[in-house]
Every structure is written in C-alpha cells, then in structure tokens.
Amino acid sequence: MIHLNWDKTKPIKQVKCVHTDAKKYVVENALTKGNVYEVKNETEEFYFVVDNKGRVSGFYKDYFEEVTG
C-alpha cells in the first residue's frame, strides 16, 4: 500500500519526456514532450511520475531521459 503515499513523498529524481509516441496506449493526454517530471518511484521498466493531471502514474522508461545537474 506504499503507492497510496507516493504523492506526498519527495521525488527521487527528475526526468524529461522525450516523446509520447505510444504504440498501444494514449500517452499524450498525460505527458508533454519536453516537460520535466518528478519521479516518485522507479522499477526496472517504469518511472512513476506526477503527470499533467497531477496524479502519480507509471510510464515506460523509454519515454524519458534523466535530467542531470
């Protein structure tokens, strides 16, 4: 049930959306290319970020690149 508190936790890092070209899902409604998002949790395949709707949602890592500095 840790996912219920992700919106209140500090972000672990920031990532920049590099594309929203999804083959199977509608991603452009939740992400904007070029925007920087806060990562609340991470798995091997997914980043869980605060999306454009203000919710914590999981997206494949290939939509993002890590922001450094």
N, CA, C and O atoms as a Tripos MOL2 file, in Angstrom:
@<TRIPOS>MOLECULE
protein
  276   275    69     0     0
PROTEIN
NO_CHARGES

@<TRIPOS>ATOM
      1 N           0.8030   -1.1960    0.0000 N.3       1 MET1
      2 CA          0.0000    0.0000    0.0000 C.3       1 MET1
      3 C           0.8510    1.2670    0.0000 C.2       1 MET1
      4 O           0.3290    2.3670    0.1820 O.2       1 MET1
      5 N           2.1630    1.1150   -0.2040 N.am      2 ILE2
      6 CA          3.0610    2.2670   -0.2200 C.3       2 ILE2
      7 C           2.6840    3.2550   -1.3350 C.2       2 ILE2
      8 O           2.9400    4.4530   -1.2110 O.2       2 ILE2
      9 N           2.0870    2.7640   -2.4040 N.am      3 HIS3
     10 CA          1.7220    3.6250   -3.5280 C.3       3 HIS3
     11 C           0.6800    4.6800   -3.1510 C.2       3 HIS3
     12 O           0.5350    5.6780   -3.8570 O.2       3 HIS3
     13 N          -0.0250    4.4800   -2.0790 N.am      4 LEU4
     14 CA         -1.0350    5.4560   -1.6560 C.3       4 LEU4
     15 C          -0.4010    6.7440   -1.1340 C.2       4 LEU4
     16 O          -1.0720    7.7740   -1.0720 O.2       4 LEU4
     17 N           0.8720    6.7060   -0.7580 N.am      5 ASN5
     18 CA          1.5520    7.8810   -0.2150 C.3       5 ASN5
     19 C           2.5680    8.4910   -1.1710 C.2       5 ASN5
     20 O           3.2440    9.4470   -0.7890 O.2       5 ASN5
     21 N           2.7080    7.9930   -2.3760 N.am      6 TRP6
     22 CA          3.7100    8.4990   -3.3160 C.3       6 TRP6
     23 C           3.5420    9.9760   -3.6170 C.2       6 TRP6
     24 O           4.5350   10.6800   -3.8040 O.2       6 TRP6
     25 N           2.3210   10.4600   -3.6690 N.am      7 ASP7
     26 CA          2.1100   11.8710   -3.9860 C.3       7 ASP7
     27 C           2.6310   12.7970   -2.8900 C.2       7 ASP7
     28 O           2.8350   13.9860   -3.1370 O.2       7 ASP7
     29 N           2.8510   12.2690   -1.6760 N.am      8 LYS8
     30 CA          3.3310   13.0740   -0.5510 C.3       8 LYS8
     31 C           4.8380   12.9340   -0.3300 C.2       8 LYS8
     32 O           5.4000   13.6670    0.4840 O.2       8 LYS8
     33 N           5.5010   12.0250   -1.0220 N.am      9 THR9
     34 CA          6.9290   11.7890   -0.8140 C.3       9 THR9
     35 C           7.7770   12.7340   -1.6650 C.2       9 THR9
     36 O           7.3100   13.3010   -2.6520 O.2       9 THR9
     37 N           9.0350   12.8840   -1.2520 N.am     10 LYS10
     38 CA          9.9820   13.6830   -2.0280 C.3      10 LYS10
     39 C          10.3350   12.9320   -3.3090 C.2      10 LYS10
     40 O          10.4170   11.7040   -3.3010 O.2      10 LYS10
     41 N          10.5430   13.6500   -4.4010 N.am     11 PRO11
     42 CA         10.9440   12.9640   -5.6400 C.3      11 PRO11
     43 C          12.3610   12.4100   -5.5250 C.2      11 PRO11
     44 O          13.2130   12.9910   -4.8530 O.2      11 PRO11
     45 N          12.6050   11.2710   -6.1920 N.am     12 ILE12
     46 CA         13.9500   10.6910   -6.1660 C.3      12 ILE12
     47 C          14.8400   11.3240   -7.2260 C.2      12 ILE12
     48 O          16.0560   11.4060   -7.0500 O.2      12 ILE12
     49 N          14.2520   11.7660   -8.3090 N.am     13 LYS13
     50 CA         14.9940   12.4390   -9.3730 C.3      13 LYS13
     51 C          13.9990   13.0800  -10.3220 C.2      13 LYS13
     52 O          12.7860   12.9990  -10.1310 O.2      13 LYS13
     53 N          14.5380   13.7170  -11.3440 N.am     14 GLN14
     54 CA         13.6940   14.3170  -12.3740 C.3      14 GLN14
     55 C          14.0430   13.7190  -13.7250 C.2      14 GLN14
     56 O          15.1990   13.3990  -14.0030 O.2      14 GLN14
     57 N          13.0180   13.5750  -14.5610 N.am     15 VAL15
     58 CA         13.2060   13.0630  -15.9110 C.3      15 VAL15
     59 C          12.4900   13.9830  -16.8950 C.2      15 VAL15
     60 O          11.4970   14.6270  -16.5560 O.2      15 VAL15
     61 N          13.0080   14.0320  -18.1100 N.am     16 LYS16
     62 CA         12.4210   14.8540  -19.1720 C.3      16 LYS16
     63 C          11.7520   13.9290  -20.1770 C.2      16 LYS16
     64 O          12.3370   12.9290  -20.5930 O.2      16 LYS16
     65 N          10.5390   14.2570  -20.5620 N.am     17 CYS17
     66 CA          9.8080   13.4700  -21.5600 C.3      17 CYS17
     67 C          10.3990   13.7660  -22.9410 C.2      17 CYS17
     68 O          10.4500   14.9200  -23.3650 O.2      17 CYS17
     69 N          10.8430   12.7160  -23.6380 N.am     18 VAL18
     70 CA         11.4620   12.9050  -24.9490 C.3      18 VAL18
     71 C          10.5190   12.5700  -26.1000 C.2      18 VAL18
     72 O          10.7480   12.9970  -27.2320 O.2      18 VAL18
     73 N           9.4620   11.8120  -25.8220 N.am     19 HIS19
     74 CA          8.4490   11.5380  -26.8460 C.3      19 HIS19
     75 C           7.1850   10.9740  -26.1990 C.2      19 HIS19
     76 O           7.2110   10.5030  -25.0620 O.2      19 HIS19
     77 N           6.1010   11.0300  -26.9280 N.am     20 THR20
     78 CA          4.8300   10.4540  -26.4730 C.3      20 THR20
     79 C           4.2700    9.5180  -27.5320 C.2      20 THR20
     80 O           3.0580    9.3160  -27.6130 O.2      20 THR20
     81 N           5.1590    8.9440  -28.3490 N.am     21 ASP21
     82 CA          4.7550    8.0460  -29.4320 C.3      21 ASP21
     83 C           4.5180    6.6400  -28.8930 C.2      21 ASP21
     84 O           5.4100    5.7930  -28.9270 O.2      21 ASP21
     85 N           3.3250    6.4040  -28.4030 N.am     22 ALA22
     86 CA          2.9860    5.1050  -27.8310 C.3      22 ALA22
     87 C           2.3050    4.2410  -28.8860 C.2      22 ALA22
     88 O           1.4520    4.7180  -29.6350 O.2      22 ALA22
     89 N           2.6850    2.9730  -28.9380 N.am     23 LYS23
     90 CA          2.0820    2.0510  -29.8930 C.3      23 LYS23
     91 C           0.7090    1.5780  -29.4340 C.2      23 LYS23
     92 O          -0.1900    1.3650  -30.2480 O.2      23 LYS23
     93 N           0.5570    1.4180  -28.1270 N.am     24 LYS24
     94 CA         -0.6350    0.7630  -27.6130 C.3      24 LYS24
     95 C          -1.5000    1.6630  -26.7260 C.2      24 LYS24
     96 O          -2.7100    1.4580  -26.6340 O.2      24 LYS24
     97 N          -0.8970    2.6470  -26.0790 N.am     25 TYR25
     98 CA         -1.6090    3.4500  -25.0930 C.3      25 TYR25
     99 C          -1.6800    4.9070  -25.5250 C.2      25 TYR25
    100 O          -0.9320    5.3400  -26.4000 O.2      25 TYR25
    101 N          -2.5840    5.6600  -24.9070 N.am     26 VAL26
    102 CA         -2.6990    7.0910  -25.1680 C.3      26 VAL26
    103 C          -1.8730    7.7980  -24.0950 C.2      26 VAL26
    104 O          -2.3030    7.9180  -22.9470 O.2      26 VAL26
    105 N          -0.7040    8.2580  -24.4730 N.am     27 VAL27
    106 CA          0.2220    8.8690  -23.5260 C.3      27 VAL27
    107 C           0.1960   10.3900  -23.6190 C.2      27 VAL27
    108 O           0.4530   11.0690  -22.6240 O.2      27 VAL27
    109 N          -0.1060   10.9360  -24.7850 N.am     28 GLU28
    110 CA         -0.0480   12.3830  -24.9590 C.3      28 GLU28
    111 C          -1.0730   13.1420  -24.1090 C.2      28 GLU28
    112 O          -0.9490   14.3560  -23.9450 O.2      28 GLU28
    113 N          -2.0710   12.4570  -23.5710 N.am     29 ASN29
    114 CA         -3.0180   13.1120  -22.6600 C.3      29 ASN29
    115 C          -2.4270   13.3260  -21.2740 C.2      29 ASN29
    116 O          -2.8770   14.2070  -20.5420 O.2      29 ASN29
    117 N          -1.4190   12.5300  -20.9010 N.am     30 ALA30
    118 CA         -0.8540   12.5950  -19.5570 C.3      30 ALA30
    119 C           0.5580   13.1870  -19.5200 C.2      30 ALA30
    120 O           0.9910   13.6840  -18.4800 O.2      30 ALA30
    121 N           1.2770   13.1380  -20.6440 N.am     31 LEU31
    122 CA          2.6440   13.6520  -20.7040 C.3      31 LEU31
    123 C           2.7700   14.6500  -21.8440 C.2      31 LEU31
    124 O           2.0250   14.5850  -22.8220 O.2      31 LEU31
    125 N           3.7090   15.5670  -21.7150 N.am     32 THR32
    126 CA          4.0000   16.5290  -22.7680 C.3      32 THR32
    127 C           5.4810   16.4420  -23.0990 C.2      32 THR32
    128 O           6.3320   16.5330  -22.2150 O.2      32 THR32
    129 N           5.7790   16.2650  -24.3820 N.am     33 LYS33
    130 CA          7.1670   16.1890  -24.8210 C.3      33 LYS33
    131 C           7.8910   17.4650  -24.4260 C.2      33 LYS33
    132 O           7.4010   18.5680  -24.6680 O.2      33 LYS33
    133 N           9.0710   17.3080  -23.8120 N.am     34 GLY34
    134 CA          9.8750   18.4460  -23.3930 C.3      34 GLY34
    135 C           9.6810   18.8490  -21.9410 C.2      34 GLY34
    136 O          10.5220   19.5590  -21.3890 O.2      34 GLY34
    137 N           8.5930   18.4150  -21.3040 N.am     35 ASN35
    138 CA          8.3570   18.7500  -19.8950 C.3      35 ASN35
    139 C           9.2170   17.8800  -18.9840 C.2      35 ASN35
    140 O           9.5630   16.7490  -19.3240 O.2      35 ASN35
    141 N           9.5500   18.4270  -17.8300 N.am     36 VAL36
    142 CA         10.3130   17.7050  -16.8120 C.3      36 VAL36
    143 C           9.3270   17.2450  -15.7360 C.2      36 VAL36
    144 O           8.4730   18.0100  -15.2900 O.2      36 VAL36
    145 N           9.4630   15.9770  -15.3280 N.am     37 TYR37
    146 CA          8.5650   15.3690  -14.3540 C.3      37 TYR37
    147 C           9.3500   14.8370  -13.1690 C.2      37 TYR37
    148 O          10.4910   14.3990  -13.3160 O.2      37 TYR37
    149 N           8.7330   14.8760  -11.9910 N.am     38 GLU38
    150 CA          9.3410   14.3530  -10.7700 C.3      38 GLU38
    151 C           9.0600   12.8610  -10.6600 C.2      38 GLU38
    152 O           7.9150   12.4280  -10.7890 O.2      38 GLU38
    153 N          10.1040   12.0810  -10.4220 N.am     39 VAL39
    154 CA          9.9680   10.6290  -10.2590 C.3      39 VAL39
    155 C           9.7180   10.3360   -8.7890 C.2      39 VAL39
    156 O          10.5220   10.6980   -7.9300 O.2      39 VAL39
    157 N           8.6070    9.6810   -8.5030 N.am     40 LYS40
    158 CA          8.2580    9.3180   -7.1400 C.3      40 LYS40
    159 C           8.6970    7.8980   -6.7980 C.2      40 LYS40
    160 O           8.9720    7.5960   -5.6360 O.2      40 LYS40
    161 N           8.7650    7.0240   -7.8030 N.am     41 ASN41
    162 CA          9.2270    5.6510   -7.6180 C.3      41 ASN41
    163 C           9.7050    5.1390   -8.9680 C.2      41 ASN41
    164 O           9.3800    5.7010  -10.0140 O.2      41 ASN41
    165 N          10.4840    4.0620   -8.9250 N.am     42 GLU42
    166 CA         11.0870    3.5310  -10.1450 C.3      42 GLU42
    167 C          11.1970    2.0160  -10.0330 C.2      42 GLU42
    168 O          11.5110    1.4800   -8.9700 O.2      42 GLU42
    169 N          10.9330    1.3320  -11.1480 N.am     43 THR43
    170 CA         11.1740   -0.0950  -11.2520 C.3      43 THR43
    171 C          12.0970   -0.3150  -12.4520 C.2      43 THR43
    172 O          12.5760    0.6480  -13.0510 O.2      43 THR43
    173 N          12.3420   -1.5530  -12.7960 N.am     44 GLU44
    174 CA         13.1990   -1.8290  -13.9550 C.3      44 GLU44
    175 C          12.6240   -1.2610  -15.2490 C.2      44 GLU44
    176 O          13.3690   -0.7730  -16.1000 O.2      44 GLU44
    177 N          11.3100   -1.3220  -15.3980 N.am     45 GLU45
    178 CA         10.6580   -0.9050  -16.6440 C.3      45 GLU45
    179 C           9.9900    0.4630  -16.5950 C.2      45 GLU45
    180 O           9.8350    1.1140  -17.6280 O.2      45 GLU45
    181 N           9.5940    0.9040  -15.4020 N.am     46 PHE46
    182 CA          8.7220    2.0640  -15.2930 C.3      46 PHE46
    183 C           9.2810    3.1570  -14.3960 C.2      46 PHE46
    184 O          10.0210    2.9000  -13.4460 O.2      46 PHE46
    185 N           8.8930    4.4100  -14.7370 N.am     47 TYR47
    186 CA          9.0060    5.5400  -13.8250 C.3      47 TYR47
    187 C           7.5920    5.8650  -13.3720 C.2      47 TYR47
    188 O           6.6640    5.8550  -14.1810 O.2      47 TYR47
    189 N           7.4220    6.1480  -12.1050 N.am     48 PHE48
    190 CA          6.1480    6.6050  -11.5780 C.3      48 PHE48
    191 C           6.3120    8.1010  -11.3140 C.2      48 PHE48
    192 O           7.0180    8.5060  -10.3890 O.2      48 PHE48
    193 N           5.6570    8.9060  -12.1310 N.am     49 VAL49
    194 CA          5.8390   10.3560  -12.1170 C.3      49 VAL49
    195 C           4.5120   11.0520  -11.8490 C.2      49 VAL49
    196 O           3.4400   10.4670  -12.0050 O.2      49 VAL49
    197 N           4.6090   12.3150  -11.4430 N.am     50 VAL50
    198 CA          3.4190   13.1570  -11.3290 C.3      50 VAL50
    199 C           3.1330   13.6790  -12.7270 C.2      50 VAL50
    200 O           3.8850   14.4980  -13.2550 O.2      50 VAL50
    201 N           2.0440   13.2060  -13.3290 N.am     51 ASP51
    202 CA          1.7400   13.5360  -14.7250 C.3      51 ASP51
    203 C           1.0200   14.8790  -14.8450 C.2      51 ASP51
    204 O           0.8560   15.5930  -13.8550 O.2      51 ASP51
    205 N           0.5920   15.2200  -16.0660 N.am     52 ASN52
    206 CA         -0.0720   16.5030  -16.3330 C.3      52 ASN52
    207 C          -1.3860   16.6640  -15.5780 C.2      52 ASN52
    208 O          -1.8490   17.7870  -15.3790 O.2      52 ASN52
    209 N          -1.9840   15.5660  -15.1590 N.am     53 LYS53
    210 CA         -3.2520   15.6270  -14.4240 C.3      53 LYS53
    211 C          -3.0350   15.7600  -12.9200 C.2      53 LYS53
    212 O          -3.9970   15.8640  -12.1600 O.2      53 LYS53
    213 N          -1.7530   15.7550  -12.4820 N.am     54 GLY54
    214 CA         -1.4470   15.8830  -11.0690 C.3      54 GLY54
    215 C          -1.4860   14.5740  -10.3070 C.2      54 GLY54
    216 O          -1.4290   14.5690   -9.0770 O.2      54 GLY54
    217 N          -1.5810   13.4700  -11.0190 N.am     55 ARG55
    218 CA         -1.6210   12.1400  -10.4000 C.3      55 ARG55
    219 C          -0.2990   11.4280  -10.5910 C.2      55 ARG55
    220 O           0.4360   11.7080  -11.5380 O.2      55 ARG55
    221 N           0.0040   10.5070   -9.6910 N.am     56 VAL56
    222 CA          1.1830    9.6690   -9.8590 C.3      56 VAL56
    223 C           0.7840    8.5120  -10.7670 C.2      56 VAL56
    224 O          -0.1140    7.7350  -10.4420 O.2      56 VAL56
    225 N           1.4630    8.4050  -11.9130 N.am     57 SER57
    226 CA          1.1550    7.3690  -12.8980 C.3      57 SER57
    227 C           2.4490    6.7280  -13.3590 C.2      57 SER57
    228 O           3.5070    7.3560  -13.3330 O.2      57 SER57
    229 N           2.3590    5.4680  -13.7850 N.am     58 GLY58
    230 CA          3.5320    4.7400  -14.2540 C.3      58 GLY58
    231 C           3.6270    4.7720  -15.7700 C.2      58 GLY58
    232 O           2.6340    4.5760  -16.4710 O.2      58 GLY58
    233 N           4.8470    5.0250  -16.2730 N.am     59 PHE59
    234 CA          5.1070    5.0770  -17.7040 C.3      59 PHE59
    235 C           6.4080    4.3450  -17.9940 C.2      59 PHE59
    236 O           7.3220    4.3330  -17.1700 O.2      59 PHE59
    237 N           6.4830    3.7350  -19.1720 N.am     60 TYR60
    238 CA          7.7240    3.0810  -19.5830 C.3      60 TYR60
    239 C           8.8630    4.0900  -19.5880 C.2      60 TYR60
    240 O           8.6740    5.2630  -19.9090 O.2      60 TYR60
    241 N          10.0450    3.6140  -19.2260 N.am     61 LYS61
    242 CA         11.2110    4.4840  -19.1400 C.3      61 LYS61
    243 C          11.6460    5.0410  -20.4870 C.2      61 LYS61
    244 O          12.3340    6.0600  -20.5380 O.2      61 LYS61
    245 N          11.2560    4.3860  -21.5820 N.am     62 ASP62
    246 CA         11.7120    4.8590  -22.8940 C.3      62 ASP62
    247 C          11.0660    6.1800  -23.3230 C.2      62 ASP62
    248 O          11.4620    6.7490  -24.3400 O.2      62 ASP62
    249 N          10.0860    6.6760  -22.5730 N.am     63 TYR63
    250 CA          9.5050    7.9980  -22.8490 C.3      63 TYR63
    251 C          10.3520    9.1250  -22.2740 C.2      63 TYR63
    252 O          10.0850   10.2940  -22.5520 O.2      63 TYR63
    253 N          11.3770    8.7970  -21.4720 N.am     64 PHE64
    254 CA         12.0990    9.8000  -20.6960 C.3      64 PHE64
    255 C          13.6110    9.6910  -20.8510 C.2      64 PHE64
    256 O          14.1480    8.6710  -21.2840 O.2      64 PHE64
    257 N          14.2730   10.7810  -20.4790 N.am     65 GLU65
    258 CA         15.7200   10.7820  -20.2520 C.3      65 GLU65
    259 C          15.9430   11.4850  -18.9130 C.2      65 GLU65
    260 O          15.2080   12.4060  -18.5570 O.2      65 GLU65
    261 N          16.9490   11.0490  -18.1870 N.am     66 GLU66
    262 CA         17.2210   11.6300  -16.8810 C.3      66 GLU66
    263 C          17.7720   13.0390  -17.0120 C.2      66 GLU66
    264 O          18.5700   13.3270  -17.9050 O.2      66 GLU66
    265 N          17.3370   13.9140  -16.1110 N.am     67 VAL67
    266 CA         17.8130   15.2830  -16.0560 C.3      67 VAL67
    267 C          18.9950   15.3010  -15.0860 C.2      67 VAL67
    268 O          18.8840   14.8430  -13.9490 O.2      67 VAL67
    269 N          20.1090   15.8280  -15.5410 N.am     68 THR68
    270 CA         21.2900   15.9100  -14.6840 C.3      68 THR68
    271 C          21.5890   17.3620  -14.3650 C.2      68 THR68
    272 O          21.3710   18.2600  -15.1780 O.2      68 THR68
    273 N          22.0880   17.5630  -13.1710 N.am     69 GLY69
    274 CA         22.5280   18.9010  -12.7700 C.3      69 GLY69
    275 C          21.5170   19.7490  -12.2280 C.2      69 GLY69
    276 O          21.7990   20.8910  -11.8650 O.2      69 GLY69
@<TRIPOS>BOND
     1     1     2 1
     2     2     3 1
     3     3     4 2
     4     3     5 am
     5     5     6 1
     6     6     7 1
     7     7     8 2
     8     7     9 am
     9     9    10 1
    10    10    11 1
    11    11    12 2
    12    11    13 am
    13    13    14 1
    14    14    15 1
    15    15    16 2
    16    15    17 am
    17    17    18 1
    18    18    19 1
    19    19    20 2
    20    19    21 am
    21    21    22 1
    22    22    23 1
    23    23    24 2
    24    23    25 am
    25    25    26 1
    26    26    27 1
    27    27    28 2
    28    27    29 am
    29    29    30 1
    30    30    31 1
    31    31    32 2
    32    31    33 am
    33    33    34 1
    34    34    35 1
    35    35    36 2
    36    35    37 am
    37    37    38 1
    38    38    39 1
    39    39    40 2
    40    39    41 am
    41    41    42 1
    42    42    43 1
    43    43    44 2
    44    43    45 am
    45    45    46 1
    46    46    47 1
    47    47    48 2
    48    47    49 am
    49    49    50 1
    50    50    51 1
    51    51    52 2
    52    51    53 am
    53    53    54 1
    54    54    55 1
    55    55    56 2
    56    55    57 am
    57    57    58 1
    58    58    59 1
    59    59    60 2
    60    59    61 am
    61    61    62 1
    62    62    63 1
    63    63    64 2
    64    63    65 am
    65    65    66 1
    66    66    67 1
    67    67    68 2
    68    67    69 am
    69    69    70 1
    70    70    71 1
    71    71    72 2
    72    71    73 am
    73    73    74 1
    74    74    75 1
    75    75    76 2
    76    75    77 am
    77    77    78 1
    78    78    79 1
    79    79    80 2
    80    79    81 am
    81    81    82 1
    82    82    83 1
    83    83    84 2
    84    83    85 am
    85    85    86 1
    86    86    87 1
    87    87    88 2
    88    87    89 am
    89    89    90 1
    90    90    91 1
    91    91    92 2
    92    91    93 am
    93    93    94 1
    94    94    95 1
    95    95    96 2
    96    95    97 am
    97    97    98 1
    98    98    99 1
    99    99   100 2
   100    99   101 am
   101   101   102 1
   102   102   103 1
   103   103   104 2
   104   103   105 am
   105   105   106 1
   106   106   107 1
   107   107   108 2
   108   107   109 am
   109   109   110 1
   110   110   111 1
   111   111   112 2
   112   111   113 am
   113   113   114 1
   114   114   115 1
   115   115   116 2
   116   115   117 am
   117   117   118 1
   118   118   119 1
   119   119   120 2
   120   119   121 am
   121   121   122 1
   122   122   123 1
   123   123   124 2
   124   123   125 am
   125   125   126 1
   126   126   127 1
   127   127   128 2
   128   127   129 am
   129   129   130 1
   130   130   131 1
   131   131   132 2
   132   131   133 am
   133   133   134 1
   134   134   135 1
   135   135   136 2
   136   135   137 am
   137   137   138 1
   138   138   139 1
   139   139   140 2
   140   139   141 am
   141   141   142 1
   142   142   143 1
   143   143   144 2
   144   143   145 am
   145   145   146 1
   146   146   147 1
   147   147   148 2
   148   147   149 am
   149   149   150 1
   150   150   151 1
   151   151   152 2
   152   151   153 am
   153   153   154 1
   154   154   155 1
   155   155   156 2
   156   155   157 am
   157   157   158 1
   158   158   159 1
   159   159   160 2
   160   159   161 am
   161   161   162 1
   162   162   163 1
   163   163   164 2
   164   163   165 am
   165   165   166 1
   166   166   167 1
   167   167   168 2
   168   167   169 am
   169   169   170 1
   170   170   171 1
   171   171   172 2
   172   171   173 am
   173   173   174 1
   174   174   175 1
   175   175   176 2
   176   175   177 am
   177   177   178 1
   178   178   179 1
   179   179   180 2
   180   179   181 am
   181   181   182 1
   182   182   183 1
   183   183   184 2
   184   183   185 am
   185   185   186 1
   186   186   187 1
   187   187   188 2
   188   187   189 am
   189   189   190 1
   190   190   191 1
   191   191   192 2
   192   191   193 am
   193   193   194 1
   194   194   195 1
   195   195   196 2
   196   195   197 am
   197   197   198 1
   198   198   199 1
   199   199   200 2
   200   199   201 am
   201   201   202 1
   202   202   203 1
   203   203   204 2
   204   203   205 am
   205   205   206 1
   206   206   207 1
   207   207   208 2
   208   207   209 am
   209   209   210 1
   210   210   211 1
   211   211   212 2
   212   211   213 am
   213   213   214 1
   214   214   215 1
   215   215   216 2
   216   215   217 am
   217   217   218 1
   218   218   219 1
   219   219   220 2
   220   219   221 am
   221   221   222 1
   222   222   223 1
   223   223   224 2
   224   223   225 am
   225   225   226 1
   226   226   227 1
   227   227   228 2
   228   227   229 am
   229   229   230 1
   230   230   231 1
   231   231   232 2
   232   231   233 am
   233   233   234 1
   234   234   235 1
   235   235   236 2
   236   235   237 am
   237   237   238 1
   238   238   239 1
   239   239   240 2
   240   239   241 am
   241   241   242 1
   242   242   243 1
   243   243   244 2
   244   243   245 am
   245   245   246 1
   246   246   247 1
   247   247   248 2
   248   247   249 am
   249   249   250 1
   250   250   251 1
   251   251   252 2
   252   251   253 am
   253   253   254 1
   254   254   255 1
   255   255   256 2
   256   255   257 am
   257   257   258 1
   258   258   259 1
   259   259   260 2
   260   259   261 am
   261   261   262 1
   262   262   263 1
   263   263   264 2
   264   263   265 am
   265   265   266 1
   266   266   267 1
   267   267   268 2
   268   267   269 am
   269   269   270 1
   270   270   271 1
   271   271   272 2
   272   271   273 am
   273   273   274 1
   274   274   275 1
   275   275   276 2
@<TRIPOS>SUBSTRUCTURE
     1 MET1         2 RESIDUE 1 A MET
     2 ILE2         6 RESIDUE 1 A ILE
     3 HIS3        10 RESIDUE 1 A HIS
     4 LEU4        14 RESIDUE 1 A LEU
     5 ASN5        18 RESIDUE 1 A ASN
     6 TRP6        22 RESIDUE 1 A TRP
     7 ASP7        26 RESIDUE 1 A ASP
     8 LYS8        30 RESIDUE 1 A LYS
     9 THR9        34 RESIDUE 1 A THR
    10 LYS10       38 RESIDUE 1 A LYS
    11 PRO11       42 RESIDUE 1 A PRO
    12 ILE12       46 RESIDUE 1 A ILE
    13 LYS13       50 RESIDUE 1 A LYS
    14 GLN14       54 RESIDUE 1 A GLN
    15 VAL15       58 RESIDUE 1 A VAL
    16 LYS16       62 RESIDUE 1 A LYS
    17 CYS17       66 RESIDUE 1 A CYS
    18 VAL18       70 RESIDUE 1 A VAL
    19 HIS19       74 RESIDUE 1 A HIS
    20 THR20       78 RESIDUE 1 A THR
    21 ASP21       82 RESIDUE 1 A ASP
    22 ALA22       86 RESIDUE 1 A ALA
    23 LYS23       90 RESIDUE 1 A LYS
    24 LYS24       94 RESIDUE 1 A LYS
    25 TYR25       98 RESIDUE 1 A TYR
    26 VAL26      102 RESIDUE 1 A VAL
    27 VAL27      106 RESIDUE 1 A VAL
    28 GLU28      110 RESIDUE 1 A GLU
    29 ASN29      114 RESIDUE 1 A ASN
    30 ALA30      118 RESIDUE 1 A ALA
    31 LEU31      122 RESIDUE 1 A LEU
    32 THR32      126 RESIDUE 1 A THR
    33 LYS33      130 RESIDUE 1 A LYS
    34 GLY34      134 RESIDUE 1 A GLY
    35 ASN35      138 RESIDUE 1 A ASN
    36 VAL36      142 RESIDUE 1 A VAL
    37 TYR37      146 RESIDUE 1 A TYR
    38 GLU38      150 RESIDUE 1 A GLU
    39 VAL39      154 RESIDUE 1 A VAL
    40 LYS40      158 RESIDUE 1 A LYS
    41 ASN41      162 RESIDUE 1 A ASN
    42 GLU42      166 RESIDUE 1 A GLU
    43 THR43      170 RESIDUE 1 A THR
    44 GLU44      174 RESIDUE 1 A GLU
    45 GLU45      178 RESIDUE 1 A GLU
    46 PHE46      182 RESIDUE 1 A PHE
    47 TYR47      186 RESIDUE 1 A TYR
    48 PHE48      190 RESIDUE 1 A PHE
    49 VAL49      194 RESIDUE 1 A VAL
    50 VAL50      198 RESIDUE 1 A VAL
    51 ASP51      202 RESIDUE 1 A ASP
    52 ASN52      206 RESIDUE 1 A ASN
    53 LYS53      210 RESIDUE 1 A LYS
    54 GLY54      214 RESIDUE 1 A GLY
    55 ARG55      218 RESIDUE 1 A ARG
    56 VAL56      222 RESIDUE 1 A VAL
    57 SER57      226 RESIDUE 1 A SER
    58 GLY58      230 RESIDUE 1 A GLY
    59 PHE59      234 RESIDUE 1 A PHE
    60 TYR60      238 RESIDUE 1 A TYR
    61 LYS61      242 RESIDUE 1 A LYS
    62 ASP62      246 RESIDUE 1 A ASP
    63 TYR63      250 RESIDUE 1 A TYR
    64 PHE64      254 RESIDUE 1 A PHE
    65 GLU65      258 RESIDUE 1 A GLU
    66 GLU66      262 RESIDUE 1 A GLU
    67 VAL67      266 RESIDUE 1 A VAL
    68 THR68      270 RESIDUE 1 A THR
    69 GLY69      274 RESIDUE 1 A GLY
